[in-house]
Amino acid sequence: MQNYIRSIGFSMYKKKTEVRELLDKIQRENIASARIVVTKEKERLWEIRKDISPSLGLCIHGYMENLGVFIREGFYPYIKNTVTSSTSSCSAERYVDGINYFGMLDDGRLGMSLIFRLSNSLDYIDNANTSIKSTSLFGFCNDAKVLLPIKQSVAELEIAKQRIFNRDLFFEVPKFSTDSINLTEEDVIINSTLNSRIQNEDLYSIVDTLFMPFGMATDMYSIIGKILDFSQEENSETGETIMIIKIESSDIIFTIAIRKDDLQGEPLIGRRFKGNVWLNGRIKL
């Protein structure tokens, strides 16, 4: 978590003592705006959100002791005003350590359950009996590249859309139905074709988008996606420039924040973004 405040423009805060001084300053200057929520167990949780640009901010959170003392437990960056990524089934649970919450999104476009760090935990705690209507995903990255787009004909684009449609159907039909068996056969053919092409072609000229788990952490993903839009903002505390990039990967749209100096290449609409992303999300109740 400490590593990813770099992505919103705090790259000079590398030591834990430096980060603690930054958080102490934010907590001290913004304590009057703290939001407090009481859980079913009568535990008083709080959070302070400090905006550092029109779209970015840093949240610190913790619990209150009996004498009204604010005990800080953690912090994380956030992105505001992100687009809706999915309206598929989503659930939220508390981490085993009891500090943070995570969301689990079951979207057929990915073919797997997507786990992300929940950015509005207090909203969920305050409305625990309310169903989740939609999910907005966003992420933070410290090292990424811009790739050129893959040249595709109209026919190839239509085939790609049909494959996505077939993938969605796969998760709606019974496990052993004829449709699922046909899709499995199609995947075998695709896999054989890829193995043949990879001998003579570059991987990134074959793989258009990618969304897959990365490393041991459950909320880290290796992503390749098409750039739909981008903008630049300045961290009001440090003056560092942050790129805010909206991308589409596996037919899912979400936003990524990264320091401009950590992004190799020039982002343009239509080009592709490649990087390892710490995935966060905001749920709408």
SELO-822895 format. One record per residue (C-alpha): x, y, z; residue in three letters. Coordinates in nm, 4 decimals. Example, Ala and Ser with C-alpha at 12.3 -4.5 7.8 and 13.67 -1.06 7.14 Angstrom:
1.2300 / -0.4500 / 0.7800 / ALA
1.3670 / -0.1060 / 0.7140 / SER
% end
This chain:
0.0000 / 0.0000 / 0.0000 / MET
0.2857 / 0.2375 / 0.0856 / GLN
0.4388 / 0.1729 / -0.2558 / ASN
0.1258 / 0.2868 / -0.4389 / TYR
0.1025 / 0.6397 / -0.2985 / ILE
0.3850 / 0.6934 / -0.5477 / ARG
0.1302 / 0.6553 / -0.8276 / SER
-0.0584 / 0.9674 / -0.7112 / ILE
0.2530 / 1.1828 / -0.6811 / GLY
0.4181 / 1.1031 / -0.3467 / PHE
0.7298 / 0.9399 / -0.4926 / SER
0.9685 / 1.1078 / -0.2463 / MET
0.8007 / 0.9403 / 0.0523 / TYR
0.9929 / 0.6130 / 0.0552 / LYS
1.0711 / 0.5456 / 0.4208 / LYS
0.8033 / 0.4511 / 0.6736 / LYS
0.9000 / 0.7465 / 0.8914 / THR
0.8475 / 0.9848 / 0.5976 / GLU
0.5078 / 0.8335 / 0.5189 / VAL
0.4068 / 0.8524 / 0.8859 / ARG
0.4936 / 1.2237 / 0.8966 / GLU
0.2809 / 1.2829 / 0.5852 / LEU
-0.0154 / 1.0954 / 0.7343 / LEU
0.0222 / 1.2751 / 1.0690 / ASP
0.0062 / 1.6088 / 0.8873 / LYS
-0.3057 / 1.5121 / 0.6890 / ILE
-0.4785 / 1.3747 / 0.9997 / GLN
-0.3928 / 1.6806 / 1.2072 / ARG
-0.5093 / 1.9318 / 0.9458 / GLU
-0.8302 / 1.7481 / 0.8464 / ASN
-0.9495 / 1.5888 / 1.1717 / ILE
-1.2600 / 1.8109 / 1.1792 / ALA
-1.3835 / 1.6571 / 0.8516 / SER
-1.3477 / 1.2953 / 0.9689 / ALA
-1.6383 / 1.0659 / 0.8891 / ARG
-1.7381 / 0.8300 / 1.1723 / ILE
-1.9516 / 0.5148 / 1.1390 / VAL
-2.0646 / 0.2851 / 1.4202 / VAL
-2.0681 / -0.0882 / 1.3378 / THR
-2.3084 / -0.3549 / 1.4691 / LYS
-2.0463 / -0.4409 / 1.7306 / GLU
-2.0534 / -0.0749 / 1.8502 / LYS
-1.7074 / -0.0162 / 1.7092 / GLU
-1.6511 / 0.3408 / 1.5927 / ARG
-1.4625 / 0.3563 / 1.2639 / LEU
-1.3417 / 0.6748 / 1.0990 / TRP
-1.1819 / 0.7960 / 0.7770 / GLU
-1.0377 / 1.1230 / 0.6491 / ILE
-1.0182 / 1.1911 / 0.2763 / ARG
-0.7694 / 1.4470 / 0.1489 / LYS
-0.8061 / 1.5523 / -0.2159 / ASP
-0.4706 / 1.6283 / -0.3780 / ILE
-0.6040 / 1.7013 / -0.7301 / SER
-0.9472 / 1.7259 / -0.8973 / PRO
-0.9641 / 1.3460 / -0.9394 / SER
-0.7176 / 1.2014 / -0.6861 / LEU
-0.6845 / 1.1801 / -0.3119 / GLY
-0.5438 / 0.9980 / -0.0111 / LEU
-0.7641 / 0.8339 / 0.2537 / CYS
-0.6503 / 0.7513 / 0.6074 / ILE
-0.8691 / 0.5424 / 0.8368 / HIS
-0.8868 / 0.3732 / 1.1743 / GLY
-1.0983 / 0.3391 / 1.4888 / TYR
-1.1795 / 0.5491 / 1.7963 / MET
-1.0958 / 0.4578 / 2.1552 / GLU
-1.3334 / 0.5236 / 2.4443 / ASN
-1.1842 / 0.8629 / 2.5215 / LEU
-1.2358 / 0.9809 / 2.1653 / GLY
-0.8766 / 0.9190 / 2.0600 / VAL
-0.8311 / 0.8567 / 1.6850 / PHE
-0.6182 / 0.5462 / 1.6251 / ILE
-0.4923 / 0.5225 / 1.2664 / ARG
-0.4825 / 0.1759 / 1.1098 / GLU
-0.4097 / 0.2336 / 0.7421 / GLY
-0.4266 / 0.4500 / 0.4330 / PHE
-0.4807 / 0.4176 / 0.0583 / TYR
-0.5082 / 0.6363 / -0.2530 / PRO
-0.8364 / 0.6805 / -0.4401 / TYR
-0.9729 / 0.8107 / -0.7685 / ILE
-1.3000 / 1.0052 / -0.7822 / LYS
-1.5706 / 1.0186 / -1.0497 / ASN
-1.4885 / 0.6890 / -1.2196 / THR
-1.7178 / 0.5208 / -1.4732 / VAL
-1.9332 / 0.2166 / -1.3942 / THR
-1.7313 / -0.0932 / -1.4855 / SER
-1.9850 / -0.3685 / -1.4191 / SER
-2.3395 / -0.4339 / -1.3005 / THR
-2.2719 / -0.8044 / -1.2441 / SER
-2.3036 / -0.9777 / -0.9086 / SER
-2.0627 / -0.8377 / -0.6488 / CYS
-2.0086 / -0.9103 / -0.2783 / SER
-1.7956 / -0.7487 / -0.0077 / ALA
-1.6141 / -0.9054 / 0.2872 / GLU
-1.3761 / -0.7935 / 0.5594 / ARG
-1.0139 / -0.9045 / 0.5407 / TYR
-0.8991 / -1.1572 / 0.8006 / VAL
-0.6834 / -0.8889 / 0.9653 / ASP
-0.9998 / -0.6872 / 1.0263 / GLY
-0.8629 / -0.3621 / 0.8830 / ILE
-0.9825 / -0.3434 / 0.5248 / ASN
-1.2616 / -0.4763 / 0.3042 / TYR
-1.2370 / -0.6413 / -0.0351 / PHE
-1.4917 / -0.6851 / -0.3123 / GLY
-1.5430 / -0.9917 / -0.5284 / MET
-1.6930 / -0.9330 / -0.8725 / LEU
-1.8313 / -1.2224 / -1.0782 / ASP
-1.8339 / -1.0891 / -1.4332 / ASP
-1.8610 / -1.3421 / -1.7181 / GLY
-1.6508 / -1.1247 / -1.9474 / ARG
-1.3420 / -1.2134 / -1.7432 / LEU
-1.4057 / -1.5838 / -1.6883 / GLY
-1.2943 / -1.5516 / -1.3244 / MET
-1.3862 / -1.3824 / -0.9981 / SER
-1.2231 / -1.0411 / -0.9750 / LEU
-1.0991 / -0.9387 / -0.6287 / ILE
-1.0344 / -0.5729 / -0.5517 / PHE
-0.9629 / -0.3478 / -0.2539 / ARG
-1.2907 / -0.1770 / -0.1530 / LEU
-1.2469 / 0.2000 / -0.1530 / SER
-1.5753 / 0.2981 / 0.0159 / ASN
-1.5899 / 0.0532 / 0.3058 / SER
-1.7816 / 0.2924 / 0.5330 / LEU
-2.0622 / 0.3184 / 0.2775 / ASP
-2.0918 / -0.0599 / 0.2831 / TYR
-2.0807 / -0.0789 / 0.6642 / ILE
-2.3445 / 0.1934 / 0.6889 / ASP
-2.5739 / 0.0082 / 0.4446 / ASN
-2.4773 / -0.3550 / 0.5020 / ALA
-2.8258 / -0.4876 / 0.4240 / ASN
-2.8491 / -0.3095 / 0.0887 / THR
-2.7672 / -0.5001 / -0.2305 / SER
-2.4802 / -0.3867 / -0.4517 / ILE
-2.6099 / -0.2353 / -0.7773 / LYS
-2.2867 / -0.1666 / -0.9663 / SER
-1.9082 / -0.1543 / -0.9367 / THR
-1.6606 / 0.1111 / -1.0534 / SER
-1.3056 / -0.0208 / -1.0839 / LEU
-0.9832 / 0.1794 / -1.0754 / PHE
-0.6198 / 0.0985 / -1.0146 / GLY
-0.2731 / 0.2291 / -0.9367 / PHE
0.0473 / 0.1480 / -1.1200 / CYS
0.4145 / 0.2346 / -1.0657 / ASN
0.5612 / 0.1036 / -1.3911 / ASP
0.3855 / 0.0753 / -1.7268 / ALA
0.4358 / 0.1003 / -2.1019 / LYS
0.2328 / 0.2300 / -2.3916 / VAL
0.2003 / -0.0217 / -2.6757 / LEU
0.0967 / 0.0392 / -3.0335 / LEU
-0.2468 / -0.0932 / -3.1301 / PRO
-0.2949 / -0.4184 / -3.3194 / ILE
-0.4103 / -0.3648 / -3.6742 / LYS
-0.7372 / -0.5529 / -3.7219 / GLN
-0.9751 / -0.5761 / -4.0139 / SER
-1.3512 / -0.5270 / -3.9795 / VAL
-1.3992 / -0.9041 / -4.0047 / ALA
-1.1456 / -0.9690 / -3.7261 / GLU
-1.3191 / -0.7146 / -3.5017 / LEU
-1.6539 / -0.8863 / -3.5588 / GLU
-1.5011 / -1.2253 / -3.4782 / ILE
-1.3583 / -1.0826 / -3.1540 / ALA
-1.7012 / -0.9460 / -3.0552 / LYS
-1.8605 / -1.2847 / -3.1265 / GLN
-1.6041 / -1.4596 / -2.9069 / ARG
-1.6851 / -1.2227 / -2.6202 / ILE
-2.0558 / -1.2923 / -2.6726 / PHE
-1.9920 / -1.6665 / -2.6699 / ASN
-1.7842 / -1.6299 / -2.3535 / ARG
-2.0742 / -1.4536 / -2.1809 / ASP
-2.3117 / -1.7317 / -2.2855 / LEU
-2.0767 / -1.9917 / -2.1415 / PHE
-2.1372 / -1.8626 / -1.7897 / PHE
-2.5144 / -1.8555 / -1.8353 / GLU
-2.5691 / -2.2115 / -1.9610 / VAL
-2.5506 / -2.5330 / -1.7533 / PRO
-2.1996 / -2.6644 / -1.6981 / LYS
-2.2307 / -2.9692 / -1.9215 / PHE
-2.4611 / -2.8320 / -2.1897 / SER
-2.3870 / -2.8640 / -2.5623 / THR
-2.3065 / -2.4899 / -2.5869 / ASP
-2.0360 / -2.5120 / -2.3211 / SER
-1.8821 / -2.8155 / -2.4906 / ILE
-1.8729 / -2.6307 / -2.8247 / ASN
-1.7061 / -2.3316 / -2.6605 / LEU
-1.4430 / -2.5566 / -2.5071 / THR
-1.3640 / -2.6980 / -2.8501 / GLU
-1.3318 / -2.3443 / -2.9847 / GLU
-1.0873 / -2.2557 / -2.7044 / ASP
-0.8754 / -2.5595 / -2.7947 / VAL
-0.8581 / -2.4381 / -3.1557 / ILE
-0.7657 / -2.0850 / -3.0448 / ILE
-0.4951 / -2.2208 / -2.8137 / ASN
-0.3479 / -2.4296 / -3.0966 / SER
-0.3478 / -2.1276 / -3.3299 / THR
-0.1742 / -1.9089 / -3.0702 / LEU
0.0943 / -2.1713 / -3.0048 / ASN
0.1645 / -2.1810 / -3.3771 / SER
0.1777 / -1.8022 / -3.4232 / ARG
0.3917 / -1.7365 / -3.1162 / ILE
0.6839 / -1.9144 / -3.2834 / GLN
0.7242 / -1.6339 / -3.5384 / ASN
0.5354 / -1.3347 / -3.3967 / GLU
0.5696 / -1.1019 / -3.1005 / ASP
0.3339 / -1.1821 / -2.8109 / LEU
0.1876 / -0.8301 / -2.7997 / TYR
0.0986 / -0.8409 / -3.1681 / SER
-0.1254 / -1.1401 / -3.0903 / ILE
-0.2706 / -1.0573 / -2.7478 / VAL
-0.4901 / -0.7475 / -2.7802 / ASP
-0.6095 / -0.7255 / -2.4182 / THR
-0.5149 / -0.9087 / -2.1005 / LEU
-0.6596 / -0.9207 / -1.7490 / PHE
-0.5013 / -1.1832 / -1.5251 / MET
-0.3792 / -1.2212 / -1.1634 / PRO
-0.0216 / -1.1135 / -1.0927 / PHE
0.1982 / -1.2351 / -0.8080 / GLY
0.0790 / -1.3578 / -0.4688 / MET
-0.1551 / -1.0700 / -0.3789 / ALA
-0.5216 / -1.1311 / -0.4636 / THR
-0.5844 / -0.7720 / -0.5794 / ASP
-0.2848 / -0.7401 / -0.8138 / MET
-0.3397 / -0.7879 / -1.1884 / TYR
-0.1332 / -0.7813 / -1.5045 / SER
-0.3301 / -0.5757 / -1.7549 / ILE
-0.3175 / -0.4851 / -2.1217 / ILE
-0.5972 / -0.2609 / -2.2377 / GLY
-0.6980 / -0.0146 / -2.5048 / LYS
-0.6638 / 0.3533 / -2.4091 / ILE
-1.0027 / 0.5252 / -2.4373 / LEU
-0.9135 / 0.8596 / -2.2791 / ASP
-0.6417 / 1.0231 / -2.0701 / PHE
-0.5643 / 1.3436 / -1.8819 / SER
-0.2945 / 1.5012 / -1.6646 / GLN
-0.3295 / 1.6378 / -1.3123 / GLU
-0.0852 / 1.7848 / -1.0634 / GLU
-0.0444 / 1.6732 / -0.7033 / ASN
-0.1129 / 1.9910 / -0.5020 / SER
0.1226 / 1.8774 / -0.2232 / GLU
0.4275 / 1.7783 / -0.4299 / THR
0.3764 / 1.9273 / -0.7767 / GLY
0.4280 / 1.5903 / -0.9473 / GLU
0.2334 / 1.5187 / -1.2671 / THR
-0.0066 / 1.2230 / -1.2686 / ILE
-0.1551 / 1.0545 / -1.5747 / MET
-0.5165 / 0.9414 / -1.5366 / ILE
-0.5898 / 0.6862 / -1.8092 / ILE
-0.9238 / 0.5262 / -1.8905 / LYS
-0.8772 / 0.1873 / -2.0540 / ILE
-1.0827 / -0.1052 / -2.1783 / GLU
-0.9602 / -0.4580 / -2.1119 / SER
-1.1625 / -0.7746 / -2.1708 / SER
-1.4613 / -0.5486 / -2.2476 / ASP
-1.4407 / -0.3881 / -1.8996 / ILE
-1.3754 / -0.0134 / -1.8622 / ILE
-1.1821 / 0.1264 / -1.5665 / PHE
-0.9374 / 0.4040 / -1.4716 / THR
-0.5676 / 0.3869 / -1.3817 / ILE
-0.3449 / 0.6460 / -1.2135 / ALA
0.0319 / 0.6546 / -1.2685 / ILE
0.3084 / 0.9131 / -1.2351 / ARG
0.3921 / 1.0583 / -1.5733 / LYS
0.7616 / 0.9780 / -1.5192 / ASP
0.6755 / 0.6108 / -1.4515 / ASP
0.4949 / 0.5667 / -1.7840 / LEU
0.7102 / 0.4701 / -2.0835 / GLN
0.5759 / 0.6015 / -2.4122 / GLY
0.3176 / 0.8611 / -2.5090 / GLU
-0.0442 / 0.7705 / -2.4332 / PRO
-0.2847 / 0.8315 / -2.7197 / LEU
-0.6419 / 0.7197 / -2.7720 / ILE
-0.6345 / 0.3852 / -2.9520 / GLY
-0.2946 / 0.2805 / -2.8214 / ARG
-0.2630 / 0.0192 / -2.5457 / ARG
-0.1608 / 0.0335 / -2.1813 / PHE
0.0478 / -0.2479 / -2.0286 / LYS
0.1278 / -0.2698 / -1.6587 / GLY
0.0833 / -0.4445 / -1.3247 / ASN
-0.1998 / -0.2770 / -1.1383 / VAL
-0.3186 / -0.2696 / -0.7771 / TRP
-0.6936 / -0.2952 / -0.8309 / LEU
-0.9396 / -0.0925 / -0.6232 / ASN
-1.3104 / -0.0408 / -0.6603 / GLY
-1.6105 / 0.1555 / -0.5416 / ARG
-1.9515 / -0.0072 / -0.5062 / ILE
-2.2881 / 0.1630 / -0.5559 / LYS
-2.5599 / 0.0546 / -0.3150 / LEU
% end
